[in-house]
């Protein structure tokens, strides 16, 4: 004989479990998200959760190349504008200026429509020097950045992928270059050279500035060496150079770009420092040599700001632009930096919604408490009369 109670329990479906996004703990819905670019379930306002309103669905997460691109942020836009603007000025301005060595102008002229930045002690137009000097400083920075990147690739990726005695030898050379102080070594090398060209200065700066990036690349290459696709390439009989170029190097492009921009910035600042000390390129015009001439002629003491402010300001702005771009590239390398702004925004929104909900609940609680107190007052008066 069938049991009707057991049949009813079998036929009757169980109640639907509450969705995770509708569960509220202490006025805050939980953060249901995976390690993607955007939250899987957006945070719903507490009023909507209490009222039983449906939770809006989020957009699909970014994938592929779109996920690798940096967010469009203010620092990225400002960095690109500063960097590209100064590069464009350094390329185009020399076409519309005088020769940086022409001495036919009067000396110590203040800025005017004819000479936008005045003239120096020998009658050279300072605007022409700044324009041509930008091209010289950028040339040194780019050459030194390329040299440093190539050396960091050779000593970093090869040491990290090959391992063994090759790793030991390359790591030993990298550690030696890392502990040697860079600026004193550059000063000593430059002091012993009678003639220093732009390429020679860039070579010195590139040789002395690759060790730090090589250590980072070696650690990343050792991590990528243990990935499944690298094992599959080894099993398939691929040669080591092809594995490095096809399997490992594309995964290091964001890190290489960040290291390259850092090397360019360091080279430009180092060249400016060397030129300010009188150890820069001989016979060439750079922003550092302009600052050296202004310091030698006491331009600051005589108030000739148009001589030293423009080159110093361009160096600072170009370095700021490269640094902002580098910060944006860090968002590609570190996924936590990509999702951090959205997470902070969600937490702030949840706190505001909880404060509004508590503010809406507080008046009703106070009204209920006042009504209860008013109802208890006559009873207390009756008790006092009876006593």
C-alpha positions as CSV (number, residue, x, y, z in Angstrom):
1,X,0.0,0.0,0.0
2,X,1.4,3.3,-1.1
3,X,2.1,5.9,1.5
4,X,0.4,9.2,0.4
5,X,2.7,11.3,2.6
6,X,5.8,9.8,1.0
7,X,4.4,10.3,-2.5
8,X,3.6,13.9,-1.8
9,X,7.2,14.5,-0.6
10,X,8.5,12.8,-3.8
11,X,6.3,14.7,-6.2
12,X,6.5,18.1,-4.5
13,X,9.6,19.9,-5.8
14,X,12.0,21.5,-3.4
15,X,11.9,25.3,-3.0
16,X,14.3,27.2,-5.2
17,X,17.5,28.2,-3.5
18,X,18.0,31.9,-3.2
19,X,20.4,33.2,-5.8
20,X,23.8,34.2,-4.4
21,X,23.4,37.8,-5.5
22,X,20.1,38.1,-3.5
23,X,21.6,37.1,-0.1
24,X,22.3,40.1,2.1
25,X,24.6,40.0,5.0
26,X,24.8,43.1,7.2
27,X,23.2,45.1,4.5
28,X,25.8,44.2,1.9
29,X,25.3,41.7,-1.0
30,X,28.2,39.3,-1.4
31,X,30.9,39.8,-4.1
32,X,30.2,37.0,-6.5
33,X,33.0,37.3,-9.0
34,X,35.7,35.3,-10.6
35,X,39.2,36.4,-11.6
36,X,38.0,38.0,-14.8
37,X,38.1,41.5,-16.0
38,X,34.6,42.5,-14.9
39,X,32.4,41.1,-12.0
40,X,30.3,38.0,-13.0
41,X,27.4,39.2,-10.9
42,X,27.1,42.9,-10.3
43,X,26.4,44.3,-6.9
44,X,22.7,45.1,-6.5
45,X,21.4,47.9,-4.3
46,X,20.1,46.7,-0.9
47,X,16.6,48.2,-1.7
48,X,16.4,46.2,-4.9
49,X,17.4,43.0,-3.0
50,X,14.9,43.5,-0.2
51,X,12.1,44.3,-2.7
52,X,12.9,41.2,-4.6
53,X,13.7,43.0,-7.9
54,X,15.8,41.1,-10.4
55,X,19.5,41.7,-10.5
56,X,20.8,43.2,-13.7
57,X,23.1,41.0,-15.7
58,X,26.6,42.2,-16.4
59,X,28.2,42.5,-19.8
60,X,30.5,39.8,-21.2
61,X,34.1,40.0,-20.0
62,X,36.8,41.1,-22.4
63,X,38.8,38.4,-24.0
64,X,41.7,38.1,-26.4
65,X,43.6,41.2,-27.4
66,X,41.0,43.5,-25.9
67,X,41.7,42.0,-22.5
68,X,45.5,42.6,-22.9
69,X,45.1,46.3,-23.8
70,X,45.3,48.8,-20.9
71,X,42.2,50.6,-19.7
72,X,41.6,54.0,-21.3
73,X,42.5,56.2,-18.3
74,X,43.5,59.7,-17.7
75,X,47.1,58.9,-17.0
76,X,47.5,57.0,-20.3
77,X,46.0,59.8,-22.3
78,X,48.1,62.4,-20.6
79,X,51.3,60.3,-21.0
80,X,50.7,59.8,-24.7
81,X,49.9,63.5,-25.2
82,X,53.1,64.6,-23.4
83,X,55.4,62.0,-25.1
84,X,54.1,62.3,-28.6
85,X,53.9,66.1,-28.3
86,X,57.5,66.4,-27.3
87,X,58.7,63.9,-30.0
88,X,56.7,65.8,-32.6
89,X,58.2,69.1,-31.4
90,X,61.7,67.7,-31.6
91,X,61.2,66.5,-35.1
92,X,59.3,69.4,-36.6
93,X,60.7,72.4,-34.8
94,X,64.3,72.2,-36.2
95,X,62.8,72.7,-39.7
96,X,61.5,76.1,-38.7
97,X,64.4,77.4,-36.6
98,X,67.8,78.8,-37.0
99,X,71.0,76.8,-36.8
100,X,71.9,76.0,-33.2
101,X,75.5,77.3,-33.9
102,X,74.7,80.6,-35.6
103,X,76.2,83.5,-33.7
104,X,75.0,86.4,-35.8
105,X,72.4,87.5,-33.2
106,X,73.0,90.0,-30.4
107,X,73.9,88.5,-27.0
108,X,71.5,88.1,-24.1
109,X,68.3,89.1,-25.8
110,X,65.1,88.4,-23.9
111,X,62.3,86.4,-25.4
112,X,60.5,88.3,-28.3
113,X,58.6,87.5,-31.4
114,X,61.8,87.3,-33.4
115,X,63.6,85.1,-30.8
116,X,61.0,83.1,-28.8
117,X,63.4,82.1,-26.1
118,X,66.0,84.9,-26.5
119,X,69.7,84.4,-27.1
120,X,72.7,83.2,-25.0
121,X,76.0,84.8,-24.3
122,X,77.4,84.4,-27.9
123,X,74.2,85.3,-29.7
124,X,72.9,81.8,-30.4
125,X,69.1,81.5,-30.6
126,X,68.0,79.4,-27.6
127,X,64.8,78.2,-29.2
128,X,66.9,76.7,-32.0
129,X,69.1,75.0,-29.4
130,X,66.1,73.6,-27.5
131,X,64.6,72.2,-30.8
132,X,67.8,70.6,-32.0
133,X,68.7,69.5,-28.5
134,X,65.5,67.6,-28.2
135,X,66.4,65.5,-31.2
136,X,69.9,64.8,-29.7
137,X,68.5,63.8,-26.3
138,X,65.8,61.5,-27.8
139,X,68.5,59.9,-30.0
140,X,70.6,59.0,-27.0
141,X,67.6,57.7,-25.1
142,X,66.3,55.5,-27.9
143,X,69.7,54.1,-28.7
144,X,70.5,53.3,-25.0
145,X,67.0,51.8,-24.6
146,X,67.5,49.5,-27.5
147,X,71.0,48.4,-26.4
148,X,69.8,47.8,-22.8
149,X,66.7,45.8,-24.1
150,X,68.9,43.6,-26.3
151,X,71.3,42.8,-23.5
152,X,68.6,42.1,-21.0
153,X,67.0,39.7,-23.5
154,X,70.2,37.8,-24.0
155,X,71.2,37.6,-20.4
156,X,67.7,37.2,-19.0
157,X,65.6,34.9,-21.3
158,X,68.5,32.7,-22.4
159,X,69.6,32.2,-18.7
160,X,66.0,31.5,-17.6
161,X,65.2,29.1,-20.4
162,X,68.4,27.1,-20.8
163,X,69.4,26.8,-17.2
164,X,72.4,24.8,-16.0
165,X,75.9,26.2,-16.4
166,X,74.7,28.7,-18.9
167,X,72.3,30.1,-16.3
168,X,75.1,30.2,-13.7
169,X,77.5,32.1,-15.9
170,X,75.0,34.6,-17.2
171,X,73.6,35.2,-13.8
172,X,77.1,35.8,-12.4
173,X,77.8,38.5,-15.0
174,X,74.3,40.0,-14.4
175,X,74.9,40.2,-10.6
176,X,78.3,41.8,-11.1
177,X,76.8,44.5,-13.4
178,X,73.9,45.0,-10.9
179,X,76.1,45.7,-7.9
180,X,78.4,48.1,-9.7
181,X,77.2,51.7,-9.2
182,X,76.0,52.9,-12.6
183,X,76.5,56.7,-12.4
184,X,80.1,56.6,-11.0
185,X,81.0,54.1,-13.6
186,X,79.6,56.3,-16.4
187,X,81.4,59.3,-15.0
188,X,84.8,57.4,-14.9
189,X,84.4,56.1,-18.5
190,X,83.3,59.4,-19.9
191,X,86.2,61.2,-18.1
192,X,88.8,59.0,-19.7
193,X,87.4,59.6,-23.3
194,X,88.7,62.6,-25.1
195,X,85.9,62.7,-27.6
196,X,82.4,61.5,-26.9
197,X,79.8,61.2,-29.7
198,X,76.1,60.7,-29.2
199,X,76.4,57.0,-30.1
200,X,79.3,56.5,-27.7
201,X,77.3,58.1,-24.8
202,X,74.3,56.0,-25.7
203,X,76.5,52.8,-25.8
204,X,77.9,53.6,-22.3
205,X,74.4,54.2,-20.9
206,X,73.0,51.1,-22.5
207,X,75.8,48.8,-21.3
208,X,75.4,50.0,-17.7
209,X,71.6,49.9,-17.5
210,X,70.4,46.4,-18.5
211,X,71.1,44.3,-15.4
212,X,67.9,45.0,-13.4
213,X,65.6,44.2,-16.4
214,X,67.6,41.0,-17.1
215,X,66.8,39.7,-13.6
216,X,63.1,40.3,-14.0
217,X,63.1,38.6,-17.5
218,X,65.0,35.6,-16.2
219,X,62.5,35.0,-13.5
220,X,59.6,35.3,-16.0
221,X,61.3,33.0,-18.5
222,X,61.9,30.3,-15.8
223,X,58.2,30.5,-15.0
224,X,57.1,30.2,-18.6
225,X,59.5,27.3,-19.2
226,X,57.3,25.0,-17.1
227,X,54.1,25.8,-19.0
228,X,52.3,23.1,-20.9
229,X,52.6,24.6,-24.3
230,X,56.4,24.8,-23.9
231,X,56.5,21.2,-22.9
232,X,54.4,20.4,-26.0
233,X,56.8,22.3,-28.2
234,X,59.7,20.3,-26.8
235,X,57.9,17.0,-27.3
236,X,57.1,18.0,-30.9
237,X,60.9,18.4,-31.5
238,X,60.9,22.2,-31.8
239,X,64.4,23.8,-31.5
240,X,65.2,26.1,-28.6
241,X,65.5,29.3,-30.6
242,X,62.1,28.8,-32.1
243,X,60.6,28.0,-28.7
244,X,62.1,31.2,-27.3
245,X,60.9,33.4,-30.2
246,X,57.5,31.9,-30.7
247,X,56.4,30.5,-27.4
248,X,58.1,32.6,-24.7
249,X,58.9,36.0,-26.2
250,X,55.3,37.0,-27.1
251,X,54.2,36.5,-23.5
252,X,56.9,38.9,-22.4
253,X,56.1,41.8,-24.7
254,X,54.3,43.9,-22.1
255,X,57.2,43.5,-19.7
256,X,59.7,44.2,-22.4
257,X,57.8,47.4,-23.4
258,X,57.8,48.6,-19.7
259,X,61.6,47.9,-19.4
260,X,62.3,49.6,-22.7
261,X,60.4,52.8,-21.6
262,X,62.2,52.7,-18.3
263,X,65.6,52.4,-20.0
264,X,64.8,55.3,-22.3
265,X,63.8,57.5,-19.4
266,X,66.9,56.6,-17.4
267,X,69.2,57.2,-20.4
268,X,67.7,60.7,-21.0
269,X,68.1,61.7,-17.4
270,X,71.6,60.2,-17.2
271,X,72.7,62.0,-20.3
272,X,71.3,65.3,-18.9
273,X,73.3,64.7,-15.7
274,X,76.5,63.9,-17.6
275,X,76.1,66.9,-19.8
276,X,75.4,69.2,-16.9
277,X,78.7,68.0,-15.4
278,X,80.5,68.6,-18.6
279,X,80.9,64.9,-19.5
280,X,78.2,64.7,-22.2
281,X,78.5,64.4,-26.0
282,X,81.3,66.6,-27.4
283,X,80.2,69.0,-30.1
284,X,76.6,68.0,-30.0
285,X,73.5,69.9,-28.8
286,X,71.3,68.3,-26.2
287,X,69.1,69.5,-23.4
288,X,71.8,68.6,-21.0
289,X,74.5,70.7,-22.8
290,X,72.1,73.7,-22.8
291,X,71.7,73.4,-19.0
292,X,75.5,73.1,-18.7
293,X,76.0,76.3,-20.7
294,X,73.4,78.2,-18.6
295,X,75.0,77.0,-15.4
296,X,78.5,78.1,-16.6
297,X,77.3,81.6,-17.5
298,X,75.3,82.0,-14.2
299,X,72.0,82.4,-16.0
300,X,70.0,81.7,-12.8
301,X,71.9,84.4,-10.9
302,X,71.2,87.0,-13.6
303,X,67.5,86.0,-13.9
304,X,67.8,84.7,-17.5
305,X,65.1,82.0,-17.0
306,X,64.6,81.5,-20.7
307,X,68.0,79.8,-20.9
308,X,67.5,77.0,-18.3
309,X,63.8,76.7,-17.8
310,X,62.7,75.4,-21.2
311,X,65.2,72.5,-21.5
312,X,64.7,71.5,-17.9
313,X,60.9,71.6,-18.3
314,X,61.0,69.5,-21.4
315,X,63.1,66.8,-19.7
316,X,60.7,66.8,-16.7
317,X,57.5,66.6,-19.0
318,X,59.0,63.9,-21.2
319,X,60.0,61.8,-18.2
320,X,56.5,62.3,-16.7
321,X,54.9,61.2,-19.9
322,X,57.0,58.0,-20.1
323,X,56.3,57.2,-16.4
324,X,52.5,57.6,-17.0
325,X,52.6,55.2,-20.0
326,X,54.7,52.8,-17.9
327,X,52.1,52.8,-15.2
328,X,49.4,52.0,-17.7
329,X,51.5,49.1,-19.0
330,X,51.7,47.8,-15.5
331,X,48.0,47.2,-15.7
332,X,48.6,44.6,-18.4
333,X,51.4,42.8,-16.5
334,X,49.4,42.8,-13.2
335,X,45.8,41.8,-13.6
336,X,45.0,43.0,-10.0
337,X,45.7,46.6,-11.1
338,X,43.1,46.2,-13.9
339,X,40.3,45.1,-11.5
340,X,41.3,47.2,-8.5
341,X,39.5,50.4,-9.6
342,X,36.2,48.5,-10.3
343,X,36.5,46.7,-7.0
344,X,37.0,49.9,-5.1
345,X,34.1,51.5,-6.9
346,X,31.8,48.6,-6.0
347,X,32.8,48.7,-2.3
348,X,32.1,52.5,-2.1
349,X,28.8,52.0,-3.9
350,X,27.8,49.3,-1.5
351,X,28.7,51.4,1.5
352,X,26.6,54.3,0.3
353,X,23.6,52.0,-0.4
354,X,23.9,50.5,3.1
355,X,24.1,54.0,4.7
356,X,20.9,55.0,2.8
357,X,19.1,51.8,3.9
358,X,20.1,52.3,7.5
359,X,18.9,56.0,7.3
360,X,15.6,54.8,5.8
361,X,15.1,52.1,8.6
362,X,16.1,54.4,11.5
363,X,13.0,56.7,11.4
364,X,10.6,53.8,11.4
365,X,12.4,52.2,14.4
366,X,12.3,55.5,16.3
367,X,8.6,55.9,15.6
368,X,7.9,52.4,16.8
369,X,9.9,53.0,20.0
370,X,8.0,56.3,20.7
371,X,4.6,54.6,20.2
372,X,5.6,51.9,22.7
373,X,6.7,54.4,25.3
374,X,3.5,56.4,24.9
375,X,1.4,53.2,25.4
376,X,3.4,52.3,28.6
377,X,2.9,55.7,30.2
378,X,-0.8,55.3,31.4
379,X,-0.1,51.9,32.8
380,X,2.8,53.3,34.9
381,X,0.5,56.1,36.2
382,X,-2.2,53.6,37.2
383,X,0.4,51.6,39.1
384,X,1.5,54.7,41.0
385,X,-2.2,55.5,41.9
386,X,-2.8,52.0,43.2
387,X,0.3,52.1,45.3
